[in-house]
Amino acid sequence: MKKQGWLAEFEALRGLSIVLLLILHSGILSLPFFGYSIAESSPYVKELLLGSFFFLAGYFFDMSWQKNKGGILSFFQSRFLRIFPPYWISLWLFTLSYFLRKRDLFVYILNLQIIFSPVYVKQLLTLWYISLLVVFYLVFGILVWKLRTNTQLALGSAISCLALYFLHRATGLFDPRFFVYFFIFVSGIFFFRFETIRTYLFSISFLSKSVLAAFGVASLWVVLAAEFKAPNILYILGVDLFILTWVLLWLSIFRTPIGNWKLWGFLSTASYIAYLLHRPIWEGARFYMQQVSWHDMIIFRATLASVIILILSYYLQLGYDRLLSSLNLKP
């Protein structure tokens, strides 16, 4: 079940993130918990799970690049096969319940909504993450191909982000969320590249990392209370500090025996397909369960429906991997 080259803590973090995503999207955090509202936890859950996904994407992007022997075209081909065919199926399912203009649909087929939304095309729930991931792969694929040293990559990343920010201000291109998670993706890349820094950060006491995580919570609370929005630099700093401190804390937790639970491998394998399919499946269930109250539907989504989605997604991912292998296309 474990993927070759994966470390247990990273696999566990991805597994945790998909569980948090299902919890968040199910709406169960909006329900009272022993008489108390926990709805205010939603922004923190959202940033942790999304930040974890983008951090891991950056980490394994660079790992895949370092192992790649076929050049940039081979690298992009492997990313394309991994992402696009399942994404197109999900997009088709989304269009059954969301009306999209033909012009917008072309952008979505190319997976470029993060560049054109929300000014030029309609935003589509959930799938924006896949689009941002694709754009990050394109941007950093070119950067790591052309820039050979870590210093060049850091400088090139900063210049690219700044240039795209001015383009955003002038034209409205690029969703503001691009700038929120840009540094998180970069951090994942350099976390892979600098083993000494990685070793040092993991060696910090758990108490110290917990204090840093508490400071991260405070930073996110401040920017939320101030009602800052992306791409405000203070908002980005507050969100990114929260993400990085909590990613470090959870990775450290998963370096204990907890991270070796087989459940995480199952969840990690299922994560991509589950991300793509959970909303369409929930929407289909709602159509056939119209007599069920909204409260009960939320409970159903967060429990039985999520378990079914994860099991289905696990076997669909295994089947897709085997299909690519049988066609000699698996990277």
C-alpha positions in Angstrom: 0.0 0.0 0.0 2.9 2.4 0.7 4.2 4.2 -2.3 7.9 3.7 -3.1 10.0 6.7 -2.0 7.3 8.0 0.4 8.0 8.6 4.1 5.4 7.6 6.5 4.8 11.1 8.0 4.1 12.6 4.6 1.7 9.9 3.6 -0.1 10.2 7.0 -0.4 14.0 6.5 -2.0 13.5 3.1 -4.4 11.0 4.7 -5.3 13.4 7.5 -5.8 16.2 5.0 -8.4 14.3 2.9 -10.3 13.4 6.1 -10.3 17.0 7.1 -11.5 18.0 3.6 -14.5 15.6 3.8 -15.3 16.9 7.3 -15.2 20.5 6.2 -17.1 20.1 2.9 -19.8 17.9 4.6 -20.9 20.9 6.6 -20.7 19.0 9.9 -18.7 21.8 11.5 -21.7 24.0 11.2 -23.7 21.8 13.5 -23.6 22.2 17.3 -21.2 20.0 19.2 -22.5 19.1 22.7 -24.5 22.3 22.5 -21.5 24.5 21.4 -20.9 25.9 18.0 -17.6 24.9 16.3 -18.3 26.7 13.1 -15.5 29.2 13.8 -13.0 26.3 13.5 -13.8 26.0 9.7 -11.2 28.6 8.5 -8.4 26.8 10.5 -9.4 23.4 9.2 -9.6 24.7 5.7 -6.1 26.3 5.7 -4.5 23.3 7.4 -5.8 20.8 4.8 -5.2 23.0 1.8 -1.8 24.1 3.0 -0.8 20.5 3.7 -1.9 19.5 0.2 0.2 22.3 -1.4 3.2 21.7 0.9 3.2 18.0 0.0 2.7 18.8 -3.6 5.8 21.0 -3.6 7.8 18.4 -1.7 7.0 15.5 -4.1 7.1 17.7 -7.1 10.8 18.2 -6.4 11.4 14.6 -5.5 9.8 13.6 -8.8 11.9 16.1 -10.7 15.2 14.9 -9.1 14.3 11.3 -10.0 13.2 12.3 -13.5 15.7 11.1 -16.2 13.7 11.9 -19.3 13.8 15.6 -19.4 11.0 18.2 -18.9 8.7 16.8 -21.5 8.8 13.4 -19.8 8.1 15.1 -16.5 5.1 17.0 -17.7 3.8 13.9 -19.4 3.8 12.0 -16.1 2.0 14.9 -14.4 -0.5 15.1 -17.2 -1.4 11.4 -17.0 -1.6 11.5 -13.2 -3.9 14.5 -13.1 -5.9 15.2 -16.2 -7.9 12.0 -17.2 -9.5 11.6 -13.6 -9.9 15.4 -13.5 -11.9 15.4 -16.9 -14.2 12.7 -15.5 -14.8 14.9 -12.4 -15.3 18.0 -14.5 -18.0 16.2 -16.6 -19.8 15.2 -13.4 -19.6 18.7 -12.1 -21.2 20.1 -15.3 -24.2 17.9 -14.7 -25.2 20.3 -11.9 -23.3 23.5 -12.8 -24.0 25.5 -15.9 -20.9 26.6 -17.7 -20.6 28.8 -20.7 -18.7 27.2 -23.7 -15.9 29.7 -23.3 -15.6 28.9 -19.6 -15.7 25.1 -20.4 -12.7 25.4 -22.7 -10.7 27.0 -19.8 -11.8 24.2 -17.5 -10.9 21.5 -19.9 -7.4 22.9 -20.0 -7.4 23.2 -16.2 -6.6 26.9 -16.2 -9.5 28.3 -14.2 -7.1 29.6 -11.5 -5.6 32.0 -14.1 -8.9 33.4 -15.4 -11.2 33.2 -12.4 -13.0 35.0 -10.9 -12.9 38.0 -13.3 -13.1 36.2 -16.6 -14.7 32.8 -15.9 -17.0 31.4 -13.3 -15.5 29.9 -10.2 -16.1 26.2 -9.7 -16.0 24.7 -6.2 -13.3 22.3 -5.3 -11.7 22.0 -8.8 -9.9 25.3 -8.4 -7.3 23.4 -6.3 -6.5 21.1 -9.2 -6.1 24.1 -11.5 -3.7 25.8 -9.1 -1.7 22.6 -8.7 -1.4 22.4 -12.5 -0.3 26.0 -12.8 2.3 25.5 -10.0 3.7 22.5 -11.9 4.0 24.6 -15.1 5.6 27.6 -13.3 8.0 25.6 -11.2 8.6 23.0 -13.9 10.1 25.7 -16.1 11.9 27.3 -13.2 13.7 24.1 -12.0 14.5 23.3 -15.6 16.2 26.6 -16.3 17.6 27.5 -12.8 20.2 25.1 -11.6 21.1 26.3 -8.1 18.9 26.8 -5.0 19.8 30.5 -4.9 18.7 30.9 -8.5 15.5 29.0 -7.8 14.7 31.1 -4.8 15.4 34.4 -6.6 13.5 33.2 -9.7 10.5 32.2 -7.6 10.4 35.6 -5.9 10.7 37.4 -9.2 8.0 35.2 -10.8 5.6 35.8 -7.9 6.2 39.5 -8.0 5.7 39.8 -11.8 2.5 37.7 -11.6 1.2 39.9 -8.8 1.6 43.1 -10.8 -0.1 41.3 -13.7 -3.0 40.4 -11.4 -3.3 44.0 -10.2 -3.3 45.3 -13.8 -5.6 42.7 -15.5 -7.4 40.6 -12.9 -5.7 37.5 -14.1 -4.7 34.9 -11.5 -7.0 34.0 -8.6 -5.8 35.7 -5.4 -5.4 32.3 -3.8 -2.4 31.7 -6.2 -0.4 34.1 -4.0 -1.6 32.6 -0.7 -0.2 29.2 -1.5 2.7 30.1 -3.7 5.2 30.3 -0.8 3.7 27.1 0.7 4.5 25.2 -2.5 8.0 26.7 -2.6 8.5 25.7 1.1 7.7 22.1 0.2 10.3 22.2 -2.6 13.1 23.5 -0.3 12.0 21.3 2.6 12.9 18.4 0.3 16.1 20.0 -0.9 17.6 20.9 2.4 18.0 17.8 4.5 20.0 19.6 7.2 17.2 22.1 7.8 14.6 19.3 7.7 16.6 17.4 10.3 17.0 20.4 12.5 13.3 21.3 12.4 12.3 17.8 13.3 14.8 17.8 16.2 13.1 20.8 17.9 11.2 19.8 21.0 7.6 19.0 20.7 6.8 21.7 23.2 8.5 24.3 21.1 6.7 23.2 18.0 3.4 23.3 19.9 4.2 26.9 20.9 5.0 27.8 17.3 1.7 26.2 16.3 -0.2 28.2 18.9 1.5 31.3 17.5 0.4 30.2 14.0 -3.2 30.0 15.3 -2.9 33.5 16.7 -1.6 34.9 13.4 -4.5 33.4 11.5 -7.0 34.7 14.0 -5.6 38.2 13.7 -5.9 38.4 9.9 -9.4 36.9 10.1 -10.5 39.3 12.7 -9.1 42.2 10.7 -11.0 40.9 7.7 -7.9 41.0 5.5 -8.3 39.3 2.1 -5.9 37.9 -0.4 -3.6 39.1 -2.0 -3.0 41.4 1.0 0.5 40.7 2.2 -0.5 40.6 5.9 -3.2 38.1 5.1 -0.8 35.9 3.2 1.8 36.1 6.0 -0.8 35.2 8.6 -2.2 32.2 6.7 1.2 30.9 5.6 2.6 31.1 9.2 -0.3 29.1 10.4 0.1 26.5 7.7 3.8 26.0 8.1 3.8 25.8 11.9 0.9 23.2 11.8 2.4 21.2 9.0 5.6 20.9 11.0 3.7 19.9 14.1 1.7 17.2 12.3 4.7 15.8 10.5 6.4 15.5 13.8 3.4 13.8 15.3 3.4 11.3 12.4 7.1 10.5 12.9 5.9 8.6 16.0 4.4 5.1 15.7 1.0 6.9 14.9 2.4 7.6 11.4 2.9 3.9 10.7 -0.8 3.0 10.9 -1.8 1.3 7.6 -4.9 3.5 7.5 -2.8 6.4 6.4 -1.6 4.5 3.3 -5.2 3.7 2.4 -6.3 7.3 2.8 -3.3 8.7 0.9 -4.0 6.4 -2.0 -7.6 7.4 -2.1 -7.1 11.1 -1.6 -6.9 12.4 -5.2 -9.9 10.6 -6.5 -11.8 11.3 -3.3 -11.0 15.0 -3.7 -12.4 14.9 -7.3 -15.5 12.8 -6.7 -16.9 13.7 -3.3 -19.1 16.6 -4.3 -20.6 15.0 -7.3 -21.4 11.8 -5.3 -22.9 13.9 -2.5 -25.0 15.8 -5.0 -26.2 12.6 -6.5 -27.1 11.2 -3.1 -29.0 14.4 -2.3 -31.0 14.1 -5.5 -32.2 10.6 -4.5 -32.7 11.4 -0.8 -34.8 14.5 -1.1 -37.0 13.5 1.8 -34.1 13.5 4.2 -33.6 16.6 6.3 -30.6 18.8 5.7 -29.3 18.0 9.2 -29.5 14.3 8.6 -27.9 14.8 5.1 -24.9 16.5 6.7 -24.5 13.6 9.1 -24.8 11.1 6.3 -22.2 13.0 4.2 -19.7 13.1 7.1 -20.1 9.5 8.0 -21.3 6.7 5.8 -21.1 8.6 2.5 -17.5 9.6 3.2 -16.5 6.1 4.1 -18.0 4.8 0.8 -16.3 7.6 -1.2 -12.9 6.7 0.3 -13.2 3.0 -0.3 -14.4 3.6 -3.9 -11.7 6.1 -4.5 -9.0 3.8 -3.2 -9.9 1.0 -5.7 -10.5 3.5 -8.5 -7.0 4.8 -8.0 -5.5 1.3 -7.9 -7.3 0.5 -11.0 -6.1 3.6 -12.8 -2.5 3.0 -11.7 -2.8 -0.6 -13.1 -4.2 0.7 -16.4 -1.3 3.1 -16.8 1.1 0.3 -16.0 -0.5 -2.0 -18.5 -0.1 0.7 -21.1 3.5 1.3 -20.0 2.5 4.9 -19.1 2.9 4.9 -15.3 5.7 7.2 -14.3 
